[in-house]
Amino acid sequence: MPTLNIVLVEPQIPQNTGNIARTCAATGARLHLVGPLGFSIDDKKLKRAGLDYWHLLDITYYDGLSDFFSRNQGEFFYFTTKGRHVYSEVSYPDNAYIIFGREDAGLPEELLVQNEPTCVRLPMIGAARSLNLSNTVAVATYEALRQWGYPALESKGKLTKYHWKE
């Protein structure tokens, strides 16, 4: 199965990180948390959002961006409202790193300007500041998985009281 890496740089809201952890657990994506975090990792709000999925997570912690980049190699894609490319027009390879910034500030502009070709955004109306971080991560995750044909994911659900007609 291809590897998808979701990277949160200095996340501030525990509920967002919990929701993102749940998305990663349900899709098999690896989660990378780059500090400093705006909450404690044992925060009740974080755990509540993804508690019953926490054991399914492949999660790595970093002291900062320099620590993250020194320990990882692959293609990096930077999700930002400042991006000039649409997220769905990019081809995500195996071992892609999809990187998201703080809820209140995004990614550092110095990082963005150095990586303009791989800065992507979700289209939205001009008056909207941004989407919720956890929603954006879900959209990005499922776009990469769609491109890969949803490897190792169940694509057919099952009823609990009935059976689908074959």
N, C-alpha and C positions, 0 to 999 in steps of 0.2 A: 504494500500500500504506500502511495506517495506520502511524504511528510509535509504538513502545513504547520507553520509556526505563527502564532498570534502574539504580538509583542505590545505590552502596555507600558508606556514611559510615564512614570510618576503619576499613576492614577490616584485620584483624590476622593472618589465616592465609593464606599465599600459595596453598596448595592449594585452599582455598575460592574464592578470587578466580579462580584458573585454571579451575576447574570452571564457575564462573559465566560467565567469558569464553567458554568453549566453548558453553554454553547460548545466550548472546547471539549468537555467530557462527552457530550452527545455526538460529536462529530469525529472524535479521535485527534483533534488538533492539539498541538503542544502549546502550553501557555508560558510566556516569559514575562516576569514582572520586574521592571527596572525601577529601582528606587531613586530617591526616597519616596516611599508610599505615604499617602495622606491619611493612613489609618493603620491599625495593628492587624496583622494577618489573622488573628483570632477574633476579630471584631464580629459581634453577633449578627450585624446586618449583612456582612460578607457571607458568613456561613449560612444564614437563613436563605439567601438567594440561591445558593448552590449546594446546600449541605448534603442532600442525599446523593449527589454526584461527585463529591469531593474525592472519593476513593478511586474514581475513574480518571483523574487528572494526571497528566505528565506536566509538572510545573517546575520551573527553574527561576531562582531569584538572583538579582544583580544589584551591585552597589550604585551603579550609574551607567550612563551610556558608554563611557570608555570601557568599563568592565564588560558590558554586553557585546560590543563590537570586537573586543579582544578574544572573546570565547566563541564567536559564531561566524560561520562563512556560508554564503549562499547569495541568492538575489533578494534584495531588500526593496519593498514597496512601501511608500510613505503616504498614509491616508491623511489628507488635510483639506480643509475648506479652501485653502489657497492654491491647490493644485490646478494645473492647466490641462490635465488629461482625465478622461472618464475611466473609472475603475473597471468597467466591463469591456473596455477596448484593449486591455492588457492581457497578455498570456502569462499565467502563473505557473512556473515550473515546479517540479518536485523540490522539496526543501525550501520553498519560498518563505520569506519572512514578511509578514504584513504588520506594519508598525503604526501605532496610534499614540497620540500625545495626551497630555493632561486635558481633563474636561474643561477647565477654565482658560487654558492658554494654548493648547495644541502642541505641536512639535516646535523645537527651536528653529527660527527662520534661517540661521546659519546652516543647519543640517539640510533644510529644504533647498536652499539655493545651490548647495553642493551636489544635490541629487535630483535636479529638475526633471529629467526624463522619467523618473520612477515615482514622482509625486502625483498621486491620483485623488480624485474626489468623486463623491456622489452628486449628480446634478440635483439642484433644488432652486427654488425661486430666489431671486436676489435679496429680498427682504428678510429671508430666514438666515439666522446666524449659523446654525448647525443642527444636525440630528443628534439624538442621544447617543452617547458613545457605545452602549451595549447594542443598540439597534444597528449602528454602522458596522460594528464588528460582525454581527450576524449576517448582514447583507454581503460583506466582503468574504466571509468564510464560505458561504454557500455559493458565491460566484466561482471561487477557486474549485470547490468540490464539483460544481456543475461542469466546469471545463474538464475535469478529470473523470467524469462519468459516475460520480458518487461512489468511489471505491470503498468496499467493505461496509457500506451503509445499507441498512434494510430499506427498500423502496416500496414495499407493500405492507400495509398495516393489517392487523387482525382484529376482528370484532370479539368482544368478550362473551356475549350471550347468543350470538348468531354466527353464521358462516357466510362468506361471500359466495355468490354463484360463480362457478368456474366457467 
